[in-house]
Amino acid sequence: MSSWTLISGGTVIDGTGSAAVQDCSVLVKDDTIEAVGTDVGDETVPRGDEIVRIDATGRTVMPGLIDAHCHTSFGEARTQEEQDLYTSHELRTLRSAWNVTKVLRAGVTGISDPGGSYFIGVGIREGIAEGLVQGPRMTTAGRFLSTFNGISDWYPTSVGCPESSIGKVVNTADEMVTEVRHQVKNGVDLIKIGDSPLGDYEAFSGDEIKAMSDAAHRLNKRITMHARGSNNIDSAVAAELDWIMHGNSMSDDTIERLADSQIPLAPALLLLGNLGEYGAAAGVPAGMRSAYSRLLDRTAECLNKAREAGVPIITGTDTGFAATPYGDWHARELELLMRYAGMSALEAIKAATHDCAVVLGDDNDVGSLAAGKGADIIVVDGDPLADIRALQDKARISTVMLRGEVQVFDDEVLSQRRPYDRAQTICPSEITYDVVFNGGSAIQPDPRDFDTNGDQELLGQLDELAHAASQEAS
Ligand SMILES: [Zn+2]
């Protein structure tokens, strides 16, 4: 006996870029889409089989979103040290398991994790596959491969790149290939190369990138790279990587080569967009905010040209930082692709579904609503073609179906946050003589600076004590 779901009467956006179809139904059999169409009903469901009916009248039915850039083990880090040093890897793993449920709740039914601590991504992927963890379909990298000059060797040489870091330093082609083999042995789906943070130089040679790419491909694995500048993108294209992250600054020649290669580009605009546009809410200084916004404006020129040249652009958000918390902003990447890459709403949805499915690999045949595809479907109360931001409001994502199963969530629990341990702050600002006696101003501390164990209890107790003290005084 099969289990069936009929989602009827909605406006269907199938993810392929085809126009929306009104009053259209989707029939799901077990974990697979059986039929999509205006004439689809329950006639083909055998008598006696169980059928769930979802009335989607006035709503939009579309494939679940896919996020090519979701760092499951970053823990909403405010600082690099939080990602690399604090919080045990056992606790990081548990937090990651909790965070991927938030991602799924937001209508994101597929993610690719381009690197993080230890092999936490592999564990989370397996936990999801085994049904221990409620989370999206997932592929994952291990630690970023970096040189002394790449994106994860931040600390002084006297400290080095600790085992707990999100990166692994490899400085010769031999070390790089060995690390690729080591990570594949430990279950990664893809390799993540961390070239220079801002793309202004090359942390790896073209030959080294080619060596890693060949090593990954010989083992039937994928490989991607953090690449912000033309030279980085050129090397990534020459080495035939499977997709590329960022691409903020690209010459016309680079764009042409990228377009010819048909390698997808995941710009990950969200991190910059949130820091630039919403950073004030988190105390990001004005100068930094405008720098992020300027960078986005500059990126827009390249992305528009890339889109016009035919580069496949896919959604990735860099979720996992404090600026990009789990489950809150994945769908904002679509809004930003419309604003900064000139996409229509329909194109942005295609970028986030059909086109992005490539990062989930051949085992996951999803990303569009068509017979035979995996049944990852969301129902949205609103019209994302009229206002793409409808997808950002979780209250309007009325159904999340993964592998044919309607997901049940405890929104109350998922609304809580569990940041990793913070830096071990002793005092968040300078208590100078001038601050105390001459009216100078200190930086106002964030109470969470003292919240090193994610424990609000102490703060509550301190508040109570203070309240009691003020009562005593009056
Ligand atoms: Zn990232």
Residues whose N, C-alpha, C, O or C-beta is under 5 A from the ligand:
A	BS01	ZN	D318
